[in-house]
Amino acid sequence: MLGNQLLVEMKRAFTIRNLLIWMGIIILLPAIRFYTIKEGYQFFEPIEVFQEMVSTIIPLLFPAIIIIIYLPLFLQELRNNFVLYTRPRIPLNTYLLSKIIVNAFLTGGIVFLLIFLPFIFVVYLEPHLGIIFYSPKDANSVIPMFTFSQLLEYGNLAYGLTFSLWVSINAVIYSSIALLLMLVLTNPFVALSVPFLFYHIFNFVTGILNAPMFSPLSTIFPFNIVQQPLWTILVPFLFLLIIFIGLFVFTMRKQKEWLM
């Protein structure tokens, strides 16, 4: 039954409007940033161009990006009392699980492509096109190192894959929390705002506490801070994971109280 429901959810999600939105996220945002940095910056290696591409616009819009991929469709179903009509033909456990899986697949996949495709373009294609001018390296050249740069010793591809996967996993957790909150809060717009508020407020709080290495910004997109040990990225992530698990258990136990 879950498999059939997943197919239904995927078909419902793949509309022309959603495809255009997803393509805009994947292509337009990196293209805009690439255009702004192709001149006036000094780069020594392609990996620096990639890091600059994903260090401003995408981190700033990250909470908004993750909630517009799939959650508006779920919001529309809640408004139309779709959960009420679904209850007689499918268990609510299966219904909720299918929503979480499809949201994770779409949000995680699109965010992964948002990061990985620019990486492929900048590191493997652009050097042959010659759009970016790379300064020759000498003894005084300094190439900044950020968290995840430790992985470069295993090759550029290992770095690109790992970082893209890390950002997509965080996107899944943030969007899944918002999805569950839409079921337990009376105002769905408040639920959709929670990831945005947590992301930016926690950045502010960690700054005040002089612990920027634990901020969501610095642990997901660590290009505003010097290289940190890899374990630091797990601190806010584990906190969010605990919140997600707690919300999931609470939501499953309160099925009769879901907003219709």
Protein Blocks (a to p, Z undefined) as FASTA:
>chain_A
ZZmmmmmmmmmmmcfklmmmmmmmmmmmmmmmmmmmmgopacfbfklmmmmmmmmmmmmm
mmmmmmmmmmmmmmmmmmnommmmmmmmocfklmmmmmmmmmmmmmmmmmmmmmmmmmmm
mmmmmmmnomaccddddfklccdddehklmmmnojklmmmmmmmmmmmmmmmmmmmmmmm
mmmpmblklmmmmmmmmmmmmmmmmmmnopaklgmklmmmmckbccddfklmmmmmmmmm
mmmmmmmmmmmmmmmmpcZZ
